[in-house]
Amino acid sequence: MTTHSQRLRETVCLFRARLTSLIRDVWFHPRLAELYPEFLFAIYGVTVSSAPAMRAAAGRCAGELADDPLAAWLRDYYLEHAEEEAGHEQWLLNDLHSLGVARQRVLERLPYTSVAALVGVQYYWMFHVHPIAYLGYIAVLEAPTSIEFLEEVSRRTGISLSSMSGHVMHATLDPGHVAEFDAALDSLPLLLHHQELITVSAIATIAHLEKVFSDILEHFARVDDPAGAATIFTTSGIALASPSSGF
Amino acid sequence: MSNVERLQQAGLIQIHHPLTDAEIQSVNQLSPAEIDALISVRVKLGDEFFQRKVQDGDSHRMGTLLL
């Protein structure tokens, strides 16, 4: 019998080929050393929303949905994970700072519209449908980069691992999160409409992430155009750490 | 009309893309609402171009984002 998590993973795997291709275009970009700050900025926009969104979902579970049989479990799950995710955006701000992008510039710059759309749709579902939708978002986003891959990137680009601390910390801390998530999902007494909402949320997350990664690449494509490059974060003119330097 | 046929008609699965039995089974287990969502946001099942471009294992090594 196919479990909830197997069904969800199969669907995500089947329909994320374009997203994977775009992620690959970023990680293997011939000018990744220059592009990396823009990549971090996009991720910062997503990461800064994670703990508040999970707290909002937990609040909805504790409020008008308190009689829902899934609400207590979801509230505890979201609160626990909000605690784990809290402050992770600081790693990204530190990384950007180490690459020459001042914190104030990051905070003053408008996040991508695609990032707002990615996160915003989750608020619609959690407040107007059911907060279980956020599990579909987590299922797609919680997939940490491997430390071996990050070491390869560091060697290839010269970006120090200490300037990739957001990625490194997730690679180090999160390897068991996917299995934990799947086990938790399979333990829930989901009805068909819960399962559908989780899947639809995951599908929408894939679609919005495709746009986020397209935006990273499209923004960077304008880096050599003086008119278009004004807001783009790059390492241009910044001496990168030696490729051999460790974390 | 099967789910695979709906997605082919919507252009999300290339007609010439040979689906494996497992892929067909995965697509056909989706509900009408889930198929509607796929069509709405235009998320395509990987065609031959993407299958060629995405190397085995990269998906897991690269991760997705940070959460």
Chai-1 contact restraints between the chains, C-beta under 6 A:
chainA,res_idxA,chainB,res_idxB,connection_type,confidence,min_distance_angstrom,max_distance_angstrom,comment,restraint_id
A,E10,B,S26,contact,1.0,0.0,6.0,A-B,restraint_1
A,L14,B,S26,contact,1.0,0.0,6.0,A-B,restraint_2
A,L14,B,L45,contact,1.0,0.0,6.0,A-B,restraint_3
A,F15,B,V43,contact,1.0,0.0,6.0,A-B,restraint_4
A,F15,B,L45,contact,1.0,0.0,6.0,A-B,restraint_5
A,A17,B,G46,contact,1.0,0.0,6.0,A-B,restraint_6
A,A17,B,F50,contact,1.0,0.0,6.0,A-B,restraint_7
A,A17,B,V54,contact,1.0,0.0,6.0,A-B,restraint_8
A,R18,B,K44,contact,1.0,0.0,6.0,A-B,restraint_9
A,R18,B,F50,contact,1.0,0.0,6.0,A-B,restraint_10
A,T20,B,V54,contact,1.0,0.0,6.0,A-B,restraint_11
A,T20,B,S59,contact,1.0,0.0,6.0,A-B,restraint_12
A,S21,B,F50,contact,1.0,0.0,6.0,A-B,restraint_13
A,S21,B,K53,contact,1.0,0.0,6.0,A-B,restraint_14
A,S21,B,V54,contact,1.0,0.0,6.0,A-B,restraint_15
A,I23,B,M62,contact,1.0,0.0,6.0,A-B,restraint_16
A,R24,B,D58,contact,1.0,0.0,6.0,A-B,restraint_17
A,W27,B,M62,contact,1.0,0.0,6.0,A-B,restraint_18
A,I43,B,L65,contact,1.0,0.0,6.0,A-B,restraint_19
A,I43,B,L66,contact,1.0,0.0,6.0,A-B,restraint_20
A,V46,B,L65,contact,1.0,0.0,6.0,A-B,restraint_21
A,T47,B,L66,contact,1.0,0.0,6.0,A-B,restraint_22
A,S50,B,L67,contact,1.0,0.0,6.0,A-B,restraint_23
A,L141,B,T64,contact,1.0,0.0,6.0,A-B,restraint_24
A,L141,B,L65,contact,1.0,0.0,6.0,A-B,restraint_25
A,L141,B,L67,contact,1.0,0.0,6.0,A-B,restraint_26
A,E142,B,L67,contact,1.0,0.0,6.0,A-B,restraint_27
A,A143,B,G63,contact,1.0,0.0,6.0,A-B,restraint_28
A,A143,B,T64,contact,1.0,0.0,6.0,A-B,restraint_29
A,P144,B,G63,contact,1.0,0.0,6.0,A-B,restraint_30
A,T145,B,M62,contact,1.0,0.0,6.0,A-B,restraint_31
A,T145,B,G63,contact,1.0,0.0,6.0,A-B,restraint_32
A,S146,B,R61,contact,1.0,0.0,6.0,A-B,restraint_33
A,F149,B,R61,contact,1.0,0.0,6.0,A-B,restraint_34
A,G166,B,L66,contact,1.0,0.0,6.0,A-B,restraint_35
A,H170,B,L66,contact,1.0,0.0,6.0,A-B,restraint_36
A,E196,B,S31,contact,1.0,0.0,6.0,A-B,restraint_37
A,E196,B,A33,contact,1.0,0.0,6.0,A-B,restraint_38
A,E196,B,E34,contact,1.0,0.0,6.0,A-B,restraint_39
A,T199,B,E34,contact,1.0,0.0,6.0,A-B,restraint_40
A,V200,B,A37,contact,1.0,0.0,6.0,A-B,restraint_41
A,I203,B,A37,contact,1.0,0.0,6.0,A-B,restraint_42
A,I203,B,L38,contact,1.0,0.0,6.0,A-B,restraint_43
A,I203,B,V43,contact,1.0,0.0,6.0,A-B,restraint_44
A,A204,B,V41,contact,1.0,0.0,6.0,A-B,restraint_45
A,I206,B,V43,contact,1.0,0.0,6.0,A-B,restraint_46
A,A207,B,V41,contact,1.0,0.0,6.0,A-B,restraint_47
A,A207,B,V43,contact,1.0,0.0,6.0,A-B,restraint_48
